[in-house]
Amino acid sequence: MSGFDDIIHQPARLKIMSSLAALAEDEKVDFSHLKTLLRLSDGNLGAHLLKLEEAGYVSQEKLFVDRKPRTFLQLTRTGREAFQGHVQALKAILGS
């Protein structure tokens, strides 16, 4: 099926992609905020983000804010397109 993406389809990754897709293209979200929002552990979120990053769907930027390390995440253009294709494939399955 065209558009259906096994990488995105895993439940935690689908939640991550949905959360990031809700942002404007130039917006980023903090790792800690995303972790709290999705109720995932550091390790679980990190592992799923690594998989999404390896696929080219997510980019991360590490900065120091008030001398504390913070990681900011956003969808890449490829990630946004893959997510939109996946959503369309799911809609086709549901017949809507």
Summary of the structure (lengths in Angstrom):
residues: 96
radius of gyration: 13.8
end to end distance: 15.8
largest distance: 50.8
contacts: 266
relative contact order: 0.23
helix: 56%
strand: 19%
